[in-house]
Amino acid sequence: MALLSDLINLDLSETTDKIIVEYIWIDGTGLGLRSKARTIPKAVKDPSELPKWNYDGSSTGQAPGEDSEVILYPQAIFRDPFRRGNNILVMCDAYTPAGEPIPTNKRYNAAKIFNHPDVVAEEPWYGIEQEYTLLQKDVTWPLGWPVGGFPGPQGPYYCGIGADKAFGRDIVDSHYKACLYAGINISGINGEVMPGQWEFQVGPSVGISAGDEVWVARYILERITEIAGVVLSFDPKPIPGDWNGAGAHTNYSTKSMRNDGGFEVIKKAISKLGLKHKEHIAAYGEGNERRLTGRHETASIDRFSWGVANRGASVRVGRDTEKEGKGYFEDRRPASNMDPYVVTSMVAETTIIWKP
């Protein structure tokens, strides 16, 4: 085993300029990530320096067997915390050989929205709170829970410490450092209300980079859980009953909201979100109706509401924002399994471009 870890940690830069690039993409489920690696002659700084590549889309639910080639376009580069050195991870999106974005390529449309002059002028900032659940590998039951049984009720676990309250901290801490190493703007972590559930936050990130960073942070997390022999779940309500679900609260501000008088801009934006509640809910993740029940710090899925410091509302405005008359707000509706490209671009489109 010692030799194995020596080989994994070999420093290639002593003997070659070649680097390993891990190409990452989203598969046909819209949530699963796939990746494969190739050798490039030398280190690169920009995704445009990387070659396009292809994969067998018939094996990922993204193309028919008789015309199975899907083309990967490199979009965002991160340092590789697993291989280190000059090796990199690259987030890609997927196209047909004719250059058309395939249906599961949600990044393409998001980039169009973020390149819209009105959106560019507003510099949208995002902070995404990604909740997730760690499961025991062979029984798909949360980490630290007695197999087939339940731990004590919620209360001591949120931001908790101790062997009977915090389960999987080694995974969470390695993920935190790996993300910082990769160049992801990860801003914090905490234990969540349900035992075995955790959260990391990405942001503030501007525009399309919020989606790239959340996807690569998810990728790194799943690679770490793979090493640890633990299963990662983004199900919005992994355990039915009196347990908190898992969301991806999306904090958002524009230049006008951050400037003096911003609270008025925030109120207008929130009222626009209210008018499009149904469309947003439809795009905010699968199985979200099991989570948005009006209990466990959620608003009901059927009714749009907002409030200051209210965790039971669809949209929450912080006390500081109210007090200073400017700042940001939090859309609490997105589920943990939402696509960050879809949610971030939709919020920008509704609040900046759309004229009701």
Sine and cosine of phi, psi and omega as CSV:
sin_phi,cos_phi,sin_psi,cos_psi,sin_omega,cos_omega
0.00,0.00,-0.59,0.81,-0.01,-1.00
-0.89,0.47,-0.67,0.74,0.01,-1.00
-0.89,0.45,-0.65,0.76,0.00,-1.00
-0.85,0.52,-0.73,0.68,-0.03,-1.00
-0.94,0.34,-0.50,0.87,0.12,-0.99
-0.87,0.49,-0.70,0.71,-0.05,-1.00
-0.92,0.39,-0.66,0.75,0.02,-1.00
-0.87,0.50,-0.60,0.80,-0.08,-1.00
-1.00,-0.07,0.21,0.98,0.04,-1.00
-0.79,0.61,0.72,-0.70,0.08,-1.00
-1.00,0.01,0.95,-0.30,-0.06,-1.00
-0.94,0.34,-0.43,0.90,-0.14,-0.99
-0.90,0.45,-0.30,0.95,0.02,-1.00
-0.95,0.32,-0.43,0.90,-0.15,-0.99
-0.84,-0.54,-0.29,0.96,-0.08,-1.00
-0.45,-0.89,0.45,-0.89,0.11,-0.99
-1.00,0.04,-0.19,0.98,-0.06,-1.00
-0.91,0.42,0.53,-0.85,0.07,-1.00
-0.79,-0.61,0.31,-0.95,0.04,-1.00
-0.97,-0.25,0.77,-0.63,0.02,-1.00
-0.91,-0.42,0.84,-0.55,0.05,-1.00
-1.00,-0.09,0.93,-0.37,0.02,-1.00
-1.00,0.08,0.83,-0.55,-0.07,-1.00
-0.92,-0.40,0.68,-0.74,0.10,-1.00
-0.56,-0.83,0.24,-0.97,0.00,-1.00
-1.00,-0.08,0.71,-0.70,-0.08,-1.00
-1.00,0.02,-0.16,-0.99,-0.12,-0.99
-0.91,0.41,-0.30,0.96,0.02,-1.00
-0.97,0.24,-0.31,0.95,-0.06,-1.00
0.99,0.13,-0.12,0.99,0.01,-1.00
-0.82,-0.58,-0.53,0.85,-0.03,-1.00
-0.95,0.30,0.63,-0.77,0.07,-1.00
-0.96,-0.27,0.59,-0.81,0.10,-1.00
-0.81,-0.59,0.36,-0.93,0.08,-1.00
-0.38,-0.93,0.44,-0.90,0.14,-0.99
-0.50,-0.87,0.34,-0.94,-0.18,-0.98
-0.90,-0.44,0.46,-0.89,0.15,-0.99
-0.57,-0.82,0.34,-0.94,0.00,-1.00
-1.00,-0.04,0.70,-0.71,0.03,-1.00
-0.88,-0.48,0.59,-0.81,-0.11,-0.99
-0.85,0.53,-0.57,0.82,-0.03,-1.00
-0.43,-0.90,0.21,-0.98,-0.04,-1.00
-0.88,0.48,0.55,-0.83,0.02,-1.00
-0.82,-0.57,0.39,-0.92,0.00,-1.00
-0.96,-0.28,-0.44,0.90,-0.17,-0.99
-0.74,-0.67,0.59,-0.81,-0.02,-1.00
-0.85,0.52,-0.45,0.90,-0.01,-1.00
-0.91,0.40,-0.31,0.95,0.03,-1.00
-0.99,0.14,-0.16,0.99,-0.04,-1.00
-1.00,-0.04,0.58,-0.81,0.05,-1.00
-0.95,0.32,0.52,-0.85,0.23,-0.97
-0.91,0.42,0.34,-0.94,0.00,-1.00
-0.60,-0.80,0.09,-1.00,0.04,-1.00
-0.71,-0.70,0.25,-0.97,0.10,-1.00
-0.58,-0.82,0.17,-0.99,-0.02,-1.00
-1.00,0.10,0.99,-0.11,-0.04,-1.00
-0.91,0.41,-0.34,0.94,0.00,-1.00
-0.95,0.32,-0.31,0.95,0.01,-1.00
-1.00,-0.08,-0.03,1.00,0.01,-1.00
-0.85,-0.53,0.19,0.98,-0.01,-1.00
0.95,0.30,0.49,0.87,-0.08,-1.00
-0.81,-0.58,0.03,1.00,0.01,-1.00
-0.29,-0.96,0.46,-0.89,0.07,-1.00
-0.96,0.27,0.42,-0.91,-0.05,-1.00
-0.86,0.50,-0.55,0.84,-0.08,-1.00
-0.99,0.17,-0.20,0.98,0.05,-1.00
-0.54,-0.84,0.95,0.33,-0.32,-0.95
-0.99,-0.11,0.00,1.00,-0.12,-0.99
-0.99,0.17,0.81,-0.58,0.10,-0.99
-0.89,-0.46,0.66,-0.75,-0.09,-1.00
-0.98,-0.20,0.74,-0.67,0.03,-1.00
-0.99,-0.11,0.79,-0.61,0.10,-1.00
-0.96,-0.28,0.90,-0.43,0.04,-1.00
-0.89,0.46,0.72,-0.69,-0.09,-1.00
-0.83,-0.56,-0.59,0.81,-0.06,-1.00
-0.52,-0.85,0.74,-0.67,-0.09,-1.00
-0.97,-0.24,0.64,-0.77,0.09,-1.00
-0.70,-0.71,0.48,-0.87,0.10,-1.00
-0.92,0.38,0.58,-0.81,-0.05,-1.00
-1.00,-0.02,0.95,-0.33,-0.05,-1.00
-0.96,0.30,-0.25,0.97,-0.02,-1.00
-1.00,0.06,-0.72,0.70,-0.02,-1.00
-1.00,-0.07,-0.41,0.91,0.04,-1.00
0.84,0.54,-0.42,-0.91,-0.08,-1.00
0.86,0.51,-0.64,-0.77,0.02,-1.00
-1.00,-0.02,0.08,1.00,-0.06,-1.00
-0.95,0.32,0.49,-0.87,-0.13,-0.99
-0.69,-0.72,0.34,-0.94,0.22,-0.98
-0.97,-0.23,0.61,-0.79,0.08,-1.00
-0.75,-0.66,0.82,-0.58,0.07,-1.00
-0.99,0.15,0.80,-0.61,-0.06,-1.00
-0.88,-0.48,0.34,-0.94,0.28,-0.96
-0.86,-0.51,0.20,-0.98,-0.29,-0.96
-0.87,-0.49,0.65,-0.76,-0.08,-1.00
-0.69,-0.72,0.37,-0.93,0.17,-0.99
-0.95,0.30,0.28,-0.96,0.06,-1.00
-0.84,0.54,-0.41,0.91,0.02,-1.00
-0.99,0.14,-0.06,1.00,0.06,-1.00
1.00,-0.05,0.21,0.98,0.06,-1.00
-1.00,0.03,0.70,-0.71,0.07,-1.00
-0.89,0.46,0.70,-0.71,0.02,-1.00
-0.97,0.25,0.33,-0.94,-0.13,-0.99
-0.83,0.56,-0.53,0.85,-0.02,-1.00
-0.99,0.11,0.01,1.00,0.04,-1.00
-0.99,0.12,1.00,0.00,-0.03,-1.00
-1.00,0.08,-0.23,0.97,-0.02,-1.00
-0.93,0.37,-0.57,0.82,-0.08,-1.00
-0.85,0.53,-0.77,0.64,0.00,-1.00
-0.93,0.37,-0.62,0.78,0.03,-1.00
-0.86,0.50,-0.68,0.73,-0.02,-1.00
-0.90,0.45,-0.59,0.81,0.04,-1.00
-0.88,0.48,-0.70,0.71,0.01,-1.00
-0.90,0.44,-0.71,0.70,-0.04,-1.00
-0.94,0.34,-0.31,0.95,0.06,-1.00
-1.00,-0.03,-0.07,1.00,0.03,-1.00
-0.89,0.46,0.74,-0.68,-0.08,-1.00
-0.81,0.58,-0.61,0.79,0.01,-1.00
-0.90,0.43,-0.60,0.80,-0.01,-1.00
-0.96,0.27,-0.69,0.73,0.03,-1.00
-0.83,0.56,-0.69,0.73,-0.04,-1.00
-0.89,0.45,-0.48,0.88,-0.06,-1.00
-1.00,0.00,-0.10,0.99,0.01,-1.00
0.66,0.75,0.93,0.36,-0.03,-1.00
-0.93,0.38,0.78,-0.62,0.05,-1.00
-0.96,-0.26,0.61,-0.79,0.04,-1.00
-0.78,-0.63,0.58,-0.82,0.21,-0.98
-0.76,-0.65,0.89,-0.46,-0.10,-1.00
-0.93,-0.36,0.81,-0.59,-0.01,-1.00
-0.99,-0.15,0.99,-0.17,-0.08,-1.00
-1.00,-0.02,0.95,-0.32,0.10,-0.99
-1.00,-0.01,0.49,-0.87,0.01,-1.00
-0.40,-0.92,0.28,-0.96,-0.02,-1.00
-0.85,-0.53,0.68,-0.73,0.08,-1.00
-0.99,-0.12,0.77,-0.64,-0.06,-1.00
-0.89,-0.46,0.53,-0.85,0.11,-0.99
-0.93,0.37,0.70,-0.72,-0.23,-0.97
-0.85,0.52,-0.73,0.69,-0.17,-0.99
-1.00,-0.04,-0.20,0.98,-0.06,-1.00
-0.87,-0.50,0.01,1.00,-0.08,-1.00
0.61,0.79,0.80,0.60,0.04,-1.00
-0.80,-0.60,0.60,-0.80,-0.15,-0.99
-0.81,0.58,0.54,-0.84,0.05,-1.00
-0.85,0.53,0.71,-0.70,0.05,-1.00
1.00,0.07,-0.18,0.98,0.04,-1.00
-1.00,0.09,0.61,-0.79,0.09,-1.00
-0.89,0.46,0.71,-0.70,-0.09,-1.00
-0.84,0.54,0.84,-0.54,0.01,-1.00
0.97,0.23,-0.07,1.00,-0.02,-1.00
-0.85,-0.53,-0.12,-0.99,-0.08,-1.00
-0.82,-0.57,0.53,-0.85,0.14,-0.99
-0.98,0.20,0.00,-1.00,0.08,-1.00
-0.89,0.45,0.33,-0.94,-0.07,-1.00
-0.87,0.50,0.30,-0.95,-0.01,-1.00
-0.87,0.50,0.51,-0.86,0.00,-1.00
0.45,-0.89,-0.88,0.47,-0.08,-1.00
-0.99,0.13,-0.08,1.00,-0.20,-0.98
-1.00,0.02,-0.56,0.83,-0.05,-1.00
-0.86,0.52,0.87,-0.49,-0.05,-1.00
0.82,0.57,0.44,0.90,-0.10,-1.00
-0.98,0.18,0.33,-0.94,0.10,-0.99
-0.77,-0.64,0.38,-0.93,0.04,-1.00
0.93,-0.38,0.48,-0.88,-0.11,-0.99
-0.90,0.44,-0.36,0.93,-0.01,-1.00
-0.99,-0.15,0.08,1.00,-0.07,-1.00
-0.77,-0.64,-0.52,0.85,-0.06,-1.00
-0.89,-0.45,0.87,-0.50,-0.07,-1.00
-0.84,-0.53,0.90,-0.43,0.06,-1.00
0.98,-0.19,0.33,0.94,-0.06,-1.00
-0.87,0.49,-0.55,0.84,-0.01,-1.00
-0.88,0.48,-0.61,0.79,0.04,-1.00
-0.91,0.41,-0.71,0.70,-0.08,-1.00
-0.90,0.43,-0.68,0.73,-0.01,-1.00
-0.94,0.33,-0.63,0.77,0.03,-1.00
-0.91,0.41,-0.59,0.81,0.03,-1.00
-0.90,0.44,-0.68,0.74,-0.01,-1.00
-0.83,0.56,-0.79,0.61,-0.05,-1.00
-0.93,0.38,-0.63,0.78,-0.01,-1.00
-0.88,0.47,-0.62,0.79,0.02,-1.00
-0.92,0.39,-0.68,0.74,0.04,-1.00
-0.89,0.46,-0.66,0.75,0.04,-1.00
-0.87,0.50,-0.66,0.75,-0.07,-1.00
-0.94,0.35,-0.35,0.94,-0.04,-1.00
0.99,-0.13,0.28,0.96,0.08,-1.00
-0.99,0.12,0.65,-0.76,-0.03,-1.00
-0.99,0.13,0.89,0.46,0.01,-1.00
-0.98,0.20,0.75,-0.67,-0.14,-0.99
-0.93,-0.37,-0.07,1.00,0.05,-1.00
0.19,-0.98,0.15,-0.99,0.06,-1.00
-0.61,-0.80,0.40,-0.91,0.19,-0.98
-0.35,-0.94,0.39,-0.92,0.13,-0.99
-0.96,0.29,0.61,-0.79,-0.06,-1.00
-0.99,-0.12,-0.01,-1.00,-0.14,-0.99
-0.93,0.38,-0.63,0.77,0.04,-1.00
-1.00,0.06,0.74,-0.67,0.00,-1.00
-0.88,0.47,0.66,-0.75,-0.05,-1.00
1.00,-0.02,-0.05,1.00,-0.01,-1.00
-0.93,-0.36,0.65,-0.76,-0.05,-1.00
-0.70,-0.72,0.12,-0.99,0.03,-1.00
-0.60,-0.80,0.60,-0.80,0.25,-0.97
-0.81,-0.58,0.44,-0.90,-0.01,-1.00
-0.89,-0.45,0.70,-0.72,0.07,-1.00
-0.90,-0.43,0.78,-0.62,0.06,-1.00
0.68,-0.73,0.05,-1.00,-0.07,1.00
-0.92,0.38,0.73,-0.68,0.05,-1.00
-0.82,-0.57,0.55,-0.83,-0.09,-1.00
-0.99,-0.16,0.78,-0.63,0.16,-0.99
0.84,0.54,-0.72,-0.70,-0.13,-0.99
-0.89,0.46,-0.42,0.91,-0.06,-1.00
-0.91,0.42,-0.43,0.90,0.06,-1.00
-0.87,0.50,-0.71,0.71,0.02,-1.00
-0.91,0.42,-0.71,0.70,0.01,-1.00
-0.85,0.52,-0.70,0.72,-0.08,-1.00
-0.94,0.34,-0.64,0.77,0.03,-1.00
-0.91,0.42,-0.69,0.73,0.00,-1.00
-0.89,0.46,-0.67,0.74,-0.03,-1.00
-0.95,0.31,-0.55,0.83,0.09,-1.00
-0.89,0.45,-0.63,0.77,0.08,-1.00
-0.90,0.44,-0.67,0.74,0.01,-1.00
-0.86,0.51,-0.76,0.65,-0.02,-1.00
-0.88,0.48,-0.66,0.76,0.00,-1.00
-0.89,0.46,-0.68,0.74,-0.02,-1.00
-0.94,0.35,-0.54,0.84,0.08,-1.00
-0.92,0.40,-0.61,0.79,0.00,-1.00
-0.94,0.34,-0.66,0.75,0.03,-1.00
-0.91,0.41,-0.53,0.85,0.07,-1.00
-0.87,0.50,-0.71,0.70,0.01,-1.00
-0.90,0.44,-0.63,0.78,-0.07,-1.00
-0.99,0.16,-0.13,0.99,-0.01,-1.00
0.95,0.32,0.55,0.83,-0.01,-1.00
-0.84,-0.54,0.52,-0.85,-0.01,-1.00
-0.99,-0.13,0.69,-0.72,0.00,-1.00
-0.99,-0.14,0.77,-0.64,0.03,-1.00
-0.83,-0.55,0.73,-0.68,0.13,-0.99
-0.95,-0.30,0.36,0.93,0.03,-1.00
-0.90,0.44,0.75,-0.67,-0.05,-1.00
-0.94,0.35,-0.28,0.96,0.06,-1.00
-0.55,-0.84,0.96,0.27,-0.13,-0.99
-0.90,0.44,-0.53,0.85,0.00,-1.00
-0.83,-0.56,0.89,-0.45,0.03,-1.00
-0.92,0.40,0.29,-0.96,0.06,-1.00
0.98,-0.19,-0.45,-0.89,-0.17,-0.98
-0.99,0.11,0.79,0.61,0.01,-1.00
-0.77,-0.64,0.58,-0.81,0.04,-1.00
-0.91,0.42,0.58,-0.82,0.13,-0.99
-0.99,0.13,-0.13,-0.99,-0.01,-1.00
-0.85,-0.53,0.80,-0.60,-0.02,-1.00
-0.86,-0.50,-0.07,-1.00,0.12,-0.99
-0.66,-0.75,0.94,0.34,-0.03,-1.00
-0.80,0.60,0.72,-0.69,-0.10,-1.00
-0.90,-0.44,0.94,-0.34,0.01,-1.00
-1.00,0.00,0.66,-0.75,-0.22,-0.98
-0.55,-0.83,0.64,-0.77,0.17,-0.99
-0.48,-0.88,0.40,-0.92,0.13,-0.99
-0.89,-0.46,0.17,-0.98,0.03,-1.00
-0.81,0.59,-0.72,0.69,-0.01,-1.00
-0.89,0.45,-0.55,0.83,0.01,-1.00
-0.96,0.29,-0.50,0.86,-0.04,-1.00
-0.99,0.13,-0.29,0.96,-0.01,-1.00
-1.00,0.02,0.18,-0.98,0.02,-1.00
-0.81,0.58,0.66,-0.75,-0.04,-1.00
0.99,0.13,0.12,0.99,-0.07,-1.00
-0.89,0.45,-0.46,0.89,-0.05,-1.00
-0.89,0.46,-0.57,0.82,0.05,-1.00
-0.91,0.42,-0.65,0.76,0.03,-1.00
-0.90,0.44,-0.66,0.75,0.02,-1.00
-0.87,0.50,-0.71,0.71,-0.03,-1.00
-0.89,0.46,-0.65,0.76,0.04,-1.00
-0.89,0.45,-0.69,0.72,-0.01,-1.00
-0.88,0.47,-0.67,0.74,-0.02,-1.00
-0.91,0.42,-0.62,0.78,-0.01,-1.00
-0.92,0.38,-0.56,0.83,0.10,-1.00
-0.90,0.43,-0.67,0.74,0.04,-1.00
-0.87,0.50,-0.63,0.78,0.02,-1.00
-0.88,0.47,-0.63,0.77,-0.01,-1.00
-0.92,0.38,-0.44,0.90,-0.03,-1.00
-0.94,-0.34,0.42,0.91,-0.10,-1.00
-0.79,0.61,-0.75,0.67,-0.07,-1.00
-0.88,0.48,-0.69,0.72,0.00,-1.00
-0.89,0.45,-0.65,0.76,0.00,-1.00
-0.91,0.41,-0.73,0.68,0.00,-1.00
-0.83,0.55,-0.66,0.75,-0.02,-1.00
-0.88,0.47,-0.44,0.90,-0.08,-1.00
-0.97,-0.24,0.05,1.00,-0.17,-0.99
-0.99,-0.12,0.30,0.95,0.10,-1.00
0.86,-0.52,0.50,-0.86,-0.03,-1.00
-0.99,0.16,0.66,-0.75,0.08,-1.00
0.98,0.20,0.23,0.97,-0.07,-1.00
-0.92,0.39,-0.40,0.92,0.01,-1.00
-0.91,0.42,-0.40,0.92,0.07,-1.00
-0.96,0.27,-0.36,0.93,-0.04,-1.00
-0.99,-0.14,-0.68,0.73,-0.09,-1.00
-1.00,0.09,0.98,0.20,-0.10,-1.00
-0.96,-0.28,-0.14,0.99,-0.12,-0.99
1.00,-0.03,-0.07,1.00,0.09,-1.00
-0.90,-0.44,0.10,-0.99,0.05,-1.00
0.80,0.60,0.77,0.64,0.08,-1.00
0.88,0.47,0.58,0.81,0.09,-1.00
-0.78,-0.62,0.35,-0.94,0.16,-0.99
-1.00,-0.04,0.38,-0.93,0.05,-1.00
-0.92,0.38,0.60,-0.80,-0.04,-1.00
-0.90,0.44,-0.43,0.90,-0.12,-0.99
-1.00,0.08,-0.24,0.97,-0.17,-0.99
-0.75,-0.66,0.77,-0.64,0.04,-1.00
-1.00,0.03,0.70,-0.71,0.04,-1.00
-0.53,-0.85,0.39,-0.92,0.15,-0.99
-0.59,-0.81,0.36,-0.93,-0.01,-1.00
-0.22,-0.98,0.29,-0.96,0.05,-1.00
-0.99,0.10,0.80,-0.60,0.03,-1.00
0.86,0.52,0.38,0.93,-0.04,-1.00
-0.98,-0.19,0.93,-0.35,-0.03,-1.00
-0.99,0.15,-0.10,0.99,0.05,-1.00
-0.99,-0.16,0.26,0.97,0.00,-1.00
-0.96,-0.27,0.35,-0.94,0.06,-1.00
-0.89,0.46,-0.67,0.74,-0.01,-1.00
-0.79,-0.61,0.76,-0.65,-0.02,-1.00
-0.92,-0.39,0.72,-0.70,0.14,-0.99
-0.96,-0.29,0.73,-0.69,-0.03,-1.00
-0.95,0.30,0.44,-0.90,0.06,-1.00
-0.83,0.55,-0.66,0.75,-0.03,-1.00
-0.88,0.48,-0.66,0.76,-0.01,-1.00
-0.89,0.46,-0.68,0.73,0.02,-1.00
-0.89,0.46,-0.71,0.70,-0.08,-1.00
-0.91,0.40,-0.68,0.73,-0.05,-1.00
-1.00,0.09,-0.22,0.98,0.00,-1.00
0.96,0.27,0.28,0.96,0.03,-1.00
-0.27,-0.96,0.25,-0.97,0.02,-1.00
0.62,-0.78,-0.77,-0.64,-0.13,-0.99
-0.65,-0.76,0.15,-0.99,0.16,-0.99
-0.71,-0.70,0.18,-0.98,-0.08,-1.00
-0.85,-0.52,0.87,-0.50,0.14,-0.99
-1.00,0.05,0.93,-0.36,-0.11,-0.99
-1.00,-0.03,0.06,1.00,-0.10,-1.00
-0.98,0.17,-0.56,0.83,-0.10,-1.00
-0.86,0.51,0.66,-0.75,0.04,-1.00
-0.98,0.18,0.31,-0.95,0.00,-1.00
-0.86,0.52,-0.45,0.90,-0.05,-1.00
-0.99,-0.12,0.29,0.96,0.02,-1.00
-0.91,0.42,0.36,-0.93,0.13,-0.99
-1.00,-0.04,0.91,-0.42,-0.07,-1.00
-0.87,0.49,-0.47,0.88,0.08,-1.00
-0.88,0.47,-0.69,0.73,-0.05,-1.00
-0.93,0.37,-0.76,0.64,-0.10,-0.99
-0.91,0.41,-0.74,0.67,-0.06,-1.00
-0.90,0.43,-0.68,0.73,-0.05,-1.00
-0.95,0.32,-0.54,0.84,0.00,-1.00
-0.93,0.37,-0.64,0.77,0.04,-1.00
-0.89,0.46,-0.68,0.74,0.01,-1.00
-0.91,0.42,-0.70,0.72,-0.04,-1.00
-0.90,0.45,-0.72,0.70,-0.02,-1.00
-0.91,0.41,-0.67,0.74,-0.13,-0.99
-1.00,0.06,-0.42,0.91,-0.06,-1.00
-0.95,-0.31,-0.76,0.65,-0.13,-0.99
-1.00,0.07,-0.67,0.74,-0.14,-0.99
-0.92,0.39,0.76,-0.64,0.07,-1.00
-0.92,-0.40,0.97,-0.25,-0.05,-1.00
-0.92,0.40,0.00,0.00,0.00,0.00
